Amino acid sequence: MKYVIVITGASSGFGAVTARRLAEAGHTVYATMRETGGRNAEQVESARKFAAEKSVDLRTAELDVSSQESADRAVQQVLAAAGRLDIIIHNAGHMVFGPAEAFTPEQLAEIYDANVLSTQRVNRAALPILRKQGGGLVIWVGSSSTRGGTPPYLAPYFAAKAGMDAMAVSYAGELARWKIESTIVVPGAFTSGTNHFANAGKPSDASRLNEYSSGPTAKLGEEIMQGFARTAVPDADVAEVANAIVKVVDMPFGKRPFRVHVDPANDGAELVNGVADRVRAELLRNMGLGDLLRPSSTPAKEGRNHHDSVA
């Protein structure tokens, strides 16, 4: 089946590659980004050329995930043009790098906004459509940092991605009876092919940053980046994440996994997430809410949930 898909943060990295792979798979894909007529005009043109050369249905749309008005407008434009919306992919996000103390509370709020509140805005714009249509799929592009091995100097980003993961887990149960599936895709550290590190934000408190840069942690930032170089798989291709998302999209209803890991470095997130997801499943079953673990094509019935399974 071919779907109408909206993916956020699709100007580069995981988002851009995923949008192209999904379009090649035959879907109608809206690669959304902000400033389509400004700094991302080149990316818009690149997507247009790709669509023409490959004869695929890849489109672009203006969507600033920091604005509810922009999210609402983009989703309505997609609905007006395509007649429906089947899949939302939450991919937009922003990374920062530096000692946690040197980031102001306002900066932490901005990171939380970019990585967590952004998904809420898009959900509030799109989910009423999916619920009215009687089904759909929400894919959350998370991070192995939520439960894998993590170095210092990325605390605001890690905390925000953990917040997004918690939102995704809760939303999955809330949407199940609406026949809306949820999959959390968990990439590991990809040090090339994305702009995460190149465009990472920096602490704004210069005096605090200077203390860390001249004290016993003077070389820590450099050591962390060297550590990433040692532990990251050098030829890891971001297309692996895109391919995993295409595979999930093309699975039949009811067969899509709750969580998919794409972690060439194998930093331990898959192991820890496996325990956490099993505990969640056991709790819901014990509460008599096992039907929330996976959407069903038939209405939920009281009492059936103790025997449901989870991927």
Buried (B, 14 or more C-beta within 10 A) or exposed (E): EEBBBBBBBBBBBBBBBBBBBBBBBEBBBBBBBBEBEEEBEEBBEBBEEBBEEEEBBBBBBBBBBBBBEBBBBBBBBBBEEBEEBBBBBBBBBBBBBBBBEBBEEEBBEBBBBBBBBBBBBBBEBBBEBBBEBEBBBBBBBBBBBBBBBBBBBBBBBBBBBBBBBEBBBEBBBEBBEBBBBBBBBBBBBBBEBBEBBEEBBEBEBEEBBEBBBEEEBEEBBEBBBEEBEEBBBEEBBBBBBBBBBBBBBBBEBEEBBBBBBBBBBBBBBBEBBEEBBEEBBEEBBEEEBBBBBBBBEEEBEEEEBEEBEBB
